[in-house]
Amino acid sequence: MKSVASSVCEALLTISPKQYVPVLRWRAGEYRALSKLSVACKSLVVPLIEVLEPDFDFEKLRPVKTIDKQLLDFGAQLQKSWGQHPALLDGRQLLTATRMADGSHPMTFLFNAARAQGAVLTPVIALSSDLDYQIAVRDIAAQDMNGVVLRCTLDEALDPDFAVNVAFLLGMIAIAPPQLDIVLDLRSPSYEPQAALIAIIRSALASPTFLGARSSVVLGASFPETLTALTLPIQTIDRLEWRLYKTLITALTAQERRPAFGDYAVAAIDFPRGDMRFMRGSPNIRYTVRDGWLVARTKRLKGQTNHAYPSLCQSIITSGQYRGPTFSQGSAYISGCHAGTETRGNATTWKWVATNHHITVVVDDLSRIP
């Protein structure tokens, strides 16, 4: 028999269709964005956190820090920015061979650190996860009794052997289907023809494997990997994953189970990797609107780093789609930077501004769906 505490945790971790699952790489901009959300907004967000390997020093030809130093402050950062709100943790960005100095698996270390801070985390696993990752997740799930999240692709979900593959994985990690949440990660598909894609998604969601799970999430992305092709000084980009989700929900019958919505926030699926000395992007502000993103951007001038941001803020404010300084902390910062009451900031600043506002917009969007 389950304890009252474990039952409460499972109730918290069941992802409802009114909750939002953003994929967030665990960097300063992202966890600051979470910390600045309103209390009401936090209750409707279940972030899917991806921890990262240390950056690489191309001059010294070695990582800038050890994995132990990279992950050392994770528990404290999580507690400070997210408290005891539920979150999902995915170690897929870590190299398979990565181990802590004491030989332990990074997932084991991360969950020990989070547990010590009273955080409520659920491990994320893939059908392709290696055996050591599976063992780490099995032990975490046995200790925390919060279940496990399977993150699968559409191709995997449509595989005739999907049910068998999932059953085998659940046997390896000692998890029953009612303790499983499934995130269907579409990544960045061809969104047209939309009707055909929706039919395929509905077919996957109607499978016994999805229906037997605790909850399901449809996750997608459409933010471009590079902004170089965008028109200056401002352009709107469609949030294709959000348009798809709205149409999907409309297409579902009363008998079909409604999934929750997830996306990659204001980032592309793949992020730049390389020598950052030669990868300096142009100043830009990403501002989420009802069905898209406004991207205000200018060319980087030699000798200038953040001088362009007040004028970029003005482009957002005068666009006709600005939500005002009271809508989100990110939106307030744009107003303050334009007025001179906030600093011009740096790349980390504008990442938390964009991410914080985006999350607030999506939660508001979801609240408007019947």
N, C-alpha and C positions, 0 to 999 in steps of 0.2 A: 504493500500500500504506500502511495506517495505521501510525503509530509505536506502539511499545510503550506510551508514555505515554498516547496518546489511547485506546488499547484499554482500558487500566486505568480511565481516566475513564469510558468508556462502561459498563464493568462496574459501576462504583460507582453510576452514575446510572440503571441499570435498576431500576425500582421493583418490589420483590417484594411478594406478597400479605401477607407478615408485617410489612411496613413501613407506617407511618402517615403520612398527608399532611394536616396541619392548615393551614388558611388563617389566617395571622397578619398583621395590619396592623403595619407596622414602627414601633412606639412603644416607649417605655421599658419598660412593663410586659411587653410580649410578648418583647422580646429578653432581658430579665432572666430571664423564665421559662425560656427556652432555656438560658441560661448555667448555671442551677441544676439542670438535669437530670443524672442519673447518666450515666456514660460508656456503660454498657450500654444505657440508654434512648436516648441520642443516636444510637447505631448503627442504631436501628430507626425513626427519624423522618426524614422528608424534608419540611421545612416549605415551604409555598407562601407566599412573602412578598409582600405588597402594600405598595409604598411610597406615601406620601400627599402630597398638596399641602400647603403651609404652612397653618396655621390662619389664619382671617380675623379681623382686629381690627375689630369692628363700631363701635367708638367712633371710630377714625381712618379707617374705611372703606378699609382696605387690608390685604393679607396682613401677618402679624406679622413675616415674614422673606422673603427672596428664595428662589427654588428652589435656588440655589447653596448658601446657608447651610443650607437644609432638608436637603440631601443630602450636605453636606460630610463628615460623620463616618460615613457609611454603611459604608465599607470597614473602618474601625477598629472600629465597633460589631459588625459581622458577624464579624470575626476574633476579637474578645474573647468574644463570646457563643457562637459556633458553630464557630470554628476552620476546619478543612478538611473538615468533614462536608458532604455534598452538600445543596443547597437549590435551590428553584425561585424565580425572580423574575418578578413580574408587574407591569407598569406601567399597568394598566387604570385605576387610580384617579387618574392624572395627566391633566390636561386635554390634549386633542389638540395644542393650540397651544403647550404649555409647552416652552421651550427654556432651556438653560443660558446664562450670560452670553456665552460664546464662540460661541453659535449651535448647539452640538452637541445631539443628542437626549439626554434624561435617561437612557434605557436604555444608551446608549453610555458616558456618564459613570459610571453605577453599575457596569457591568461592568469598566470600567477600574480603578475604585477597588477592587472586589473582587479583581480579578486581581492587583493590586499587593500584596494581603495574602495571596495564595496560596489564596483561597477557590475552591470548586468550585460554580459556579452554572450553571443551565440557564435560558434565557429562556422565558417563557410568552407565547403569542400566541393571538389569537382570530380566527375567520373574519372578524370585523368590524373588525379592526385596520386603521388607515389606512396609506397607502403609506409614509410616513416611518417609522412603527413597523416595518413589514415590512422596510424597508431596514436599519434598525438591527439587527434580529434576524438578518437574513441575514449581516451583517458580523460580528456577535458569534459566530454559529455557525461561520462559516468560520475564525475565529481560534481559538476554544476547542475545536472538534470534540467538544462534549458533547451535540450534538443539540438538539432543540427540543421543548417541551411545547405541545400544542394543548389549550386549555380551551374546551369547547363545551357548549352546553345540550342538554337532551333533545330539544327541538324541532328544533334543528339536526341532531342525530344521526339523527332520523327523517325528515328531509327527503329526498325521492327523489333530490335532486341532491347529497346529502352527499358522496358519493365524488368527484364532479366538483369540488365546491367545495374539498375538501381537497387534491385533486391540483393544482388551480390554485394554491392557497396554497403548497404544497410547491415547486412550480416557481418561484414568486416568491422564495422564501427559499433555494432551492438545497439542499433537504433531501430525502433518500430516506425512504420509509416505515419502514425498520428503525432510523432515527435519530430517530423520532418517538414520544413518549409522549402518550397522550390522557387528559385528565381530563374525565370526564363530570360536569358540574356540574348537579345536579338543583335546586340552590338550595333553596327551601322548598316542595316540592310538596304536593299533597293526598295524604297517606300512606294514606288509605283510599279504596277497597278496596285493601289491600296486594297481594293476588294479581294484580290487574290491572296495578298499577305494576311489579311484579317481572317479569311477562311482557313488558312493554314494554322494560324495561331489558335483559332477556336477548336480546330481538330486536336491540337496538342493539349490544350487545357481540358478537353473532354475525356482524355485518356484516364483509365483507372488509377494510374500512378499519380497524376496531378490531383484527381478527386480524392484520393486516399491520404493526401498530405494535409498538414495542419493549415497551411495557407499557401498562396501562390502570388508571385509578382511578375509583371511584364516590364522588362527593363530595355531601354534603347538609347541611342545617341544619334545626333546629327550635327553637332557643333564641328566646324571645319578644323582640320589639323593645322592649317596655316591661314593667316589673315591677309597674306600678300595680295590676293586677288580681289579684296573688297574695295569698294569705292570710297574715296576720301571725300569729306571728313566723317561721314556717318552713313551706315547702311543697316537695313533690317535683314536678318536671317531667319527663315522659318524654323520653328521648333517642330520638326517632322514627327518625332517620337510622341510628342504631346497630341498633335493632331490625330495620329494613328490611334492612340489610346482612347481619345474621346469618341472616335468613330467605332472603335471596338466595343466600348461600353454601350453605345446606342444599338449595336447589332446583336448584343447578347439577349437571349430570351430570359424570362423570369426563372426558368428552370436551370439556366446555366450559372455556374459559379463565377462571381466577379473577382478578378485579380486586382491586387494593388498596383500602383504605378511607380516606376523607378526610372531614373535617367543618370547621366554622367555630369549633371549640373552644368557648369559653364566651361566644360573641358571636352576635348576629343577623347576617343577611346585610347589612342596611343599618344604618349607625351614625348617631347623632345629628349633624346639621349645623345650626348656628345660633349665636346669641349665647349663649355659655356663661355669661354673667352671669345669665341667666334660665333655665338648664337644669340646675340642680343636682339630681342624683338623691338618693334616700334611701340611707342606709348599708346595704350588703348584702354578704353573702359567698356566693359560688357554689362549691359543693362537689360534684364529680362522684362519683356512686355507680355501681353495676353497670349499671343500665339507665336512669339518669336523672341529674338534678341536684337537689341540695338547695339551696334558696335561703333563707337566713336574712336577714330584712329588718326594719327598723323605720322609723318616721317620723323625718324630720330635725327636730330641735328647734332653735328659734331660738338663735343664739349658740353652738351646738355643731357641731363638724365630724366628729371621729372618736371621740367619747366612747362610742359604742354598741358598738364592735367587741369588747371583751372579753365582753360578754353575748351578742353574736351568735356568737362562738366557742364559748361554752358551749352554745348551742342546737345547733350542729353536733356537738360532742363528745358530748352526751347524746342524740343522735338515734337511736342504735342502729345507725347506718351509718358512723360515723367509722372510718377505716382505721388510726388510730394515728399517732404522730409519726415513726415510722421508714419509713412507706410512701413519702412524697415530701417534698421540701423545703417545698412548699406546705402539706402536712398538718402538718409540724413547726412551721411558723410559726403556724398556728392554735392549736396547743397552747401555744406560747410566749407568744402574745398573751393567751391566757386566764390563764396563770400569772403574767403580768407580766414575763417575761424578754425579751419582744420589745415593740417600740413598737406603738402603735395604728395607725400607718401612715397612708397616704392612698390616693386612688383608684388611683394607679400601683402601690402596694404590693399592694393587693387584686386588681389585675389579674394581676400575676405569680404571686401565690399561687394564684389560681383556675386560671390557664392551665398552670402547672407541674404542679399536681396532676392536672388533666384529661388532659394528655398522658401522664403516667405511668399513669393508669388505662386509657386506650385501648390503650397498648402491652401492658399486662398482659392486657386483654381479648382482644386479637388473639393473644397467646401461648396462649390456652386453646382457640382454634378448631383442630380437627384439621387 
